[in-house]
Amino acid sequence: MKPVLLESTDYHDLRSKWFRASHEPGLFVVEGRSDLVQHELQKLSMHWQDQALHLLLDDAYHTLPLIYQLNPVHPIDDLVACKNALLRFHRAGWAPGPRKWILVEVVSGLHPADLGAIHHLLYRQKLKDVSVLLFFHQYPVRVNLPRHVSRLAVSLVRDTPEQTRLLLNEQLRMAGRHDEAEEEDSQGETQTTVRSTEEVRSETQDQTQDQTQGKLQHKAHRKALALYNRLAWVLLCKSDNRLRYRACFRFFSQNAIFQQLSAAQQAILWFELGQLLTKTGDDYAAARECYANARAVLEHEELNEVYRIGKEAALDNGEALIEMQEGHISRAIELEKRAGMRIRELPPGPDRHVFQIQTALNIAGLQIRAGLLMDAETTLIAAEKLCTGVYSGWLGHILQLKMSVYQQLGEQELEYKMLIQVLRMKTGSIPSKLLQRSIELAGVLIQQGEEERAAEVYRLLIAGLPASNLQQIRLIRQALSSLGTESAAAAATHHQLTLKLEIQLDSWEQFKHWHEGRESGWAIHS
């Protein structure tokens, strides 16, 4: 796939197709002069308004990676927030909301990580009715943007773990150096103040005190952030050495340096350490103590009530996981219900709504594990009522748990209905567990002589699976064909769909090949 030139008639024809209701979503690549690209993107953004998301990718270290830019709130300097954003994207993809057009302005070139993110959106997630438009500047230039771009957020995506570790060490060292330099500046300012007070005593003293206080707060914040990120890295980076978690526990408990962090930072680190100790299963007592320490920190007066309630609910969830792993399911359910009660204290809004759905899913999952299947069904029916409007994307999770309930109850008919409903939603991805159960259930139906119902499962899988599942789609087509339930027209439709996915993947490979040539060509010229 080579780019369409912005000033060509081909581009004008392409743009006309975008404006039609019958437009076929996908990947589109355009190239043009920098000024024309910027002007065209302004016009498209104004035309599509809330349906468009305009992103800018300059040099790999001058702009945030694509994954971060997709989110309305960009995590910048907080390592835990950055890591969580990356994990959410790789686990659940991107929720487009009302957006149907991702307009990406590429000033110089695409980093491999950005290419991977675009591939994920188009060929792994299968976003419904969403197109990605890449506008390349024909003559790339290196532009230093005036806004601050965190080296940490960039490094987590662009660099190796070792480089990120070195960056965090450097940030911590520089924070200490700034302390020394600012102390010298402060002494100089104090001397100047002594001389000037003879002229304008009270006014200058007040201004100097405010400035000094502001610098001290800024210095303390910078130093605390550097220390917090370095400690968070010890927790979050991959390692087979589990003893480091116990070393972290001792450091957090006994080292006075840890107290230099803000209350929020301390609470987050205690929580993350508690989660890691729970997952390894090495020391549940220490994990509980981590959560207790986090709760104690949350009592600090600097934290607002909404933040405190949200973190308390998260700690309830963390302790519930411990109880579950120890086999105390009833106690785990009690803790999750307590978290739900806390969440109801939050002010109405998206956060409370999503937390309510997540808590219901947690409770239902525990109830299923405990064999309380009717209770789980009741919980899920209540949660289903919350999944309306902008929250409808959660419905797939609810229905999949209902499938599990009906499977264990032996209610095949109800499980089948839930499965069909999930597959018809076309949520953008079909998890491997759901795909496996779909094929298993289709096999059971075939054994029972229900070929047509099994064929419906196969048809929906073929229609719903993204291009990255092309091999599985081919196998499902073979299974569907062997049933003898398909008409010639339906078989031709499925063949065309498979061919379309093959063309999409082939076009992507062509685009990557063109991009590699473009990158190497500009490397030679620069």
Secondary structure as GFF3:
##gff-version 3
##sequence-region A 1 526
A	DSSP	beta_strand	4	5	.	.	.	ID=ss1
A	DSSP	alpha_helix	9	18	.	.	.	ID=ss2
A	DSSP	beta_strand	27	32	.	.	.	ID=ss3
A	DSSP	alpha_helix	34	48	.	.	.	ID=ss4
A	DSSP	three_ten_helix	49	51	.	.	.	ID=ss5
A	DSSP	beta_strand	52	57	.	.	.	ID=ss6
A	DSSP	alpha_helix	66	69	.	.	.	ID=ss7
A	DSSP	alpha_helix	79	92	.	.	.	ID=ss8
A	DSSP	beta_strand	101	106	.	.	.	ID=ss9
A	DSSP	alpha_helix	112	119	.	.	.	ID=ss10
A	DSSP	pi_helix	120	124	.	.	.	ID=ss11
A	DSSP	beta_strand	131	137	.	.	.	ID=ss12
A	DSSP	alpha_helix	151	158	.	.	.	ID=ss13
A	DSSP	alpha_helix	161	196	.	.	.	ID=ss14
A	DSSP	alpha_helix	201	236	.	.	.	ID=ss15
A	DSSP	alpha_helix	243	254	.	.	.	ID=ss16
A	DSSP	three_ten_helix	256	260	.	.	.	ID=ss17
A	DSSP	alpha_helix	263	280	.	.	.	ID=ss18
A	DSSP	alpha_helix	284	298	.	.	.	ID=ss19
A	DSSP	alpha_helix	305	325	.	.	.	ID=ss20
A	DSSP	alpha_helix	329	343	.	.	.	ID=ss21
A	DSSP	alpha_helix	350	369	.	.	.	ID=ss22
A	DSSP	alpha_helix	373	384	.	.	.	ID=ss23
A	DSSP	three_ten_helix	389	394	.	.	.	ID=ss24
A	DSSP	alpha_helix	395	409	.	.	.	ID=ss25
A	DSSP	alpha_helix	412	425	.	.	.	ID=ss26
A	DSSP	alpha_helix	432	447	.	.	.	ID=ss27
A	DSSP	alpha_helix	451	464	.	.	.	ID=ss28
A	DSSP	three_ten_helix	467	469	.	.	.	ID=ss29
A	DSSP	alpha_helix	470	483	.	.	.	ID=ss30
A	DSSP	alpha_helix	488	525	.	.	.	ID=ss31
###
